[in-house]
């Protein structure tokens, strides 16, 4: 109840604790201490719990930032990754005048293939064929786009196209790629 919520707020991440543990939640969006949204299957739903005040939200954001391995606020925004692969995006004032805005995106458990992405309509069949050929030819491929459009999903699918004997060196913020190969070096 209230006592547990207070303890979570003073020592941890407040209302985010249970939300981060909920496997059904794909993302958490925080617009203010009283406006927290949970994303289930792409649908935003207002969360039942809230932060008690702006300071409690600021403390939780500070803990999240430190959990990504960063030392604190440097600039107007921050992007990082928690050890479980959850992406953390924070925008601070003055860029976000009402206080910090936060988006937490939890990693997906599945790793779809290029064929799966074609079936989902994420990648056109001709594009999937070209991508598979480029990977087979060991060519560099850049996957770019805004947050949340599926860049990492496409990279995971491309990774499945690699020969299992290939040594893969991954340079990324956090460990969000799900490559099922034995020889993966993460930097």
Long-range contacts (C-beta under 8 A, 24 or more apart in sequence): 5-49, 6-52, 9-51, 9-52, 9-56, 9-59, 9-60, 12-60, 12-63, 13-60, 13-63, 13-64, 14-49, 14-51, 14-52, 14-56, 14-57, 14-60, 15-47, 15-49, 15-50, 15-51, 16-60, 16-64, 16-104, 18-49, 19-47, 20-86, 20-104, 20-106, 25-106, 26-105, 26-106, 26-108, 27-103, 27-104, 27-105, 27-106, 27-148, 28-102, 28-103, 28-104, 29-102, 29-103, 29-104, 30-57, 30-100, 30-101, 30-102, 30-103, 31-98, 31-101, 32-57, 32-98, 32-99, 33-57, 33-99, 54-99, 57-99, 57-100, 58-99, 58-100, 61-90, 61-100, 61-102, 64-88, 64-90, 64-102, 64-104, 65-90, 68-174, 79-173, 80-173, 80-174, 81-173, 81-174, 81-175, 81-176, 82-174, 83-175, 85-174, 85-175, 85-176, 87-174, 87-176, 89-147, 103-147, 105-147, 105-148, 107-176, 107-178, 108-153, 111-156, 111-157, 111-160, 111-178, 111-180, 112-153, 112-156, 112-157, 113-157, 113-160, 114-157, 114-158, 114-160, 114-161, 116-157, 117-153, 117-154, 117-157, 122-150, 122-153, 122-154, 123-154, 123-157, 131-158, 131-161, 132-161, 135-161, 135-162, 136-161, 152-176, 152-177
